[in-house]
């Protein structure tokens, strides 16, 4: 660690992380495991070497994280007292089980576990203390700490999160709900949830990661999920971000796909002040398929950044990226999508599309779809659109007797439903649809009509 001292003192707040890491290593789950201690040490050394990214880094050119770098975050010392009733509003109907993490720590009394044979759903910290051999082959094997400083920081402080293991051929019909709650504190706090999802051959499951705030305060959640989908596994992953607007949320989903594995990932970003959503699938097995689907809705001064890196490493693989953004107020959205087709990935079929609606003159979107192709027999396309609510469609609805506010709601709903329509029709989709509808309802009501009539539009049941 001595080699990094000059770097640490040269970059704001890194000395704070050095002190926190020293204390953390002495109390962290699995601290006596040699392989895990080395993993954390190497990750922290990498973080100290590179520091936080800046807008001079190509992958971060549209997102300034100086507010995170300059804030003296501390690890949440203890789990704040919470009331079980506080969690009723965040329930996911029909879930097979729910794991609740408050300020980065598993809360058993608020959680429920799956009882199906061949399914393991547990706290990562518990698994590290009781059965670390189940984690060693996978934990830290896929996430790239060399490429991403936030991934390195997460790995250095990896202590708790969810461990999900689905055995060969097991089909879990109901989704697994992972609820991460940040509570209000007197000082800025940080958490680094680490999740590991392993789906063996021909296994099927759905996982929902849900990030919420209890109270309003400055908090930094830096989460990372490693997802292994073995041969012919079918996995649906949902990321729902609805934290307080003072929150910073950096999330990374690293997917490793085997032969003929099918993975669908859906991101819905509604909250947070500064949000960065990283999705990085590697289609490592022949015939793998991946859908990367997302919707981000920003208002006020929210900054919502979506970074997609899709690697085609084997032949006959298909990937689809569809991201829709709706931005109002002075919000700023980013879509940075990159497809890399390696030289052995012949017969690749990849598509990337980003569509955006700007509802105010001050809203901003930066979109950068990219293709990087090293094979010669591929079919790859990409594109992006930026526009406003279609005035012709608005006029058509008005001419049919629909007031302007309700007409805007309908058009926003239609745009958002493009994302929902790509999800499997089940309880998760219905749950997300209600949340998105409620969010857009408020947004549409805030848009001033061109003809001041005082009409707030029809109620939701009439236009939904």
Residue, then its C-alpha position, 0 to 999 in steps of 0.5 A: x500500500x505504500x506505493x499509493x501514498x502519494x496518489x492518496x494524498x493528491x486526490x481529495x478524500x482518498x485518505x478518508x477511504x484509506x482510514x475506512x478500509x483499514x478499519x473495515x479489513x479488521x472486522x469484515x466478514x470472511x476477513x480470515x479467508x486468504x483469497x478474499x483478503x487478497x481480492x479486497x487488497x488488490x481492489x483497494x490498491x487499484x482504486x488508490x492508483x486511479x482515483x475517481x474518474x473524471x470527464x477526461x475519461x472517455x467512459x465518463x465524459x458526460x458525467x462529473x462525479x466530483x460531488x462524490x469525490x469531494x464528499x467525506x463519506x463514511x461507512x454506515x456504522x450501525x443499522x438504523x432502527x426501522x419500522x416494519x410498516x415502513x416497508x409495506x409500500x415497497x413490497x413486490x406482490x407475488x415474490x418468492x422471497x425478499x431480502x432486505x438490506x438497510x444501510x448495506x446490512x442484511x436485516x433478517x427480521x424484515x426478510x423471507x427466504x425461498x424454500x424450494x429445493x435447489x434454490x439458495x437465497x442468502x446474505x452474502x455475509x452469512x455465506x462468507x462466514x458459514x460456507x465460503x467455498x460456494x463463493x470462491x469460484x465466482x466472487x470477483x471473477x467477472x467484475x473488471x476492477x482494472x477498468x472501473x474505479x467504482x467496481x474496484x471500490x465496491x470490491x474493496x469494501x464488499x461485505x454484504x449483499x445477496x447470494x443466489x444460487x439456482x441448481x441445474x434444471x431448477x425453475x423458480x416461477x416467482x421473482x426474488x426481491x432484493x430491497x436496498x434501503x438507505x436511511x437518513x443520517x447526520x453525516x454522509x454515508x456510503x454503502x457497497x452492496x455486493x450481489x452474486x447470482x449463479x444460475x446453473x445449466x437450464x435453470x430459470x429465475x428472475x431477480x429484482x434489485x430495488x433501491x429506495x430511501x427512508x428519509x432525505x439525506x446525502x447517501x452514496x450507494x455503490x453496488x455491484x452484481x455478478x451474474x453467471x448464466x450457465x448453458x441454456x439458463x434463462x435469467x431476467x434481471x430488473x434494476x429499479x432505482x427510486x431513491x431520494x434526489x440527494x442520493x448518489x447511486x452507482x450500479x454495475x451489473x456484470x453478466x457472464x453468459x454460457x452457451x445458449x444462455x438467455x438473459x434479459x436485463x431491465x433498468x427503470x431509473x426514477x429517482x436519485x440525484x446522480x445515477x450511473x447505471x452500468x450494464x456489461x454482458x459478455x456473451x461467452x458461449x455460442x448461441x447466447x442471447x441478451x436483451x438490455x432494456x431500460x427506461x429513465x425518467x428525469x426531472x428537476x436537476x437529476x443526472x441519469x447516466x446509462x452505460x452499456x458495454x456488450x461483448x460478443x465473444x463467441x459466434x451465433x450470439x444475439x444482443x438487443x439494446x433498447x433504452x428510452x429516456x424522458x427528461x423534464x426540468x433541468x435534468x440531464x440524461x446520458x446513453x453511452x452504448x458500446x458493442x464490441x464484436x470480437x474476431x471469433x464472434x462470427x454471425x453476430x446479430x446486434x442492435x442498439x437503439x436509444x430514443x429520448x423525449x425532452x419535455x423542457x428547453x432546459x433538459x439535456x441528453x447526451x447519446x453515444x451509440x458505438x460499434x467496435x467490430x473485429x469480425x467480418x460476418x456480422x449484422x450490427x445496427x445502432x441509432x438514436x433519436x431526440x425529440x419532443x412530444x409529437x404535436x400532431x399526435x397531441x392535436x389528434x387526441x385533442x380533436x377527439x375531445x381529450x383535454x391537453x393534460x390527459x393527452x400528454x399523459x397518454x403520449x408519455x405512457x405510450x412512450x414508456x410502454x415501449x420499455x414495459x412491452x419488452x418485459x415478460x407479462x407477470x407480477x414484476x411488469x405489473x408492479x413496474x407499470x404502476x410505479x411508472x404510471x404514477x411517476x408520469x402522472x405527476x410529470x404530465x400534470x407539471x407540464x403547463x398546457x398551451x391553453x390555460x383552462x385550469x383543467x388538470x386532466x382526467x383521473x388515472x382510471x380514465x386515461x391509464 
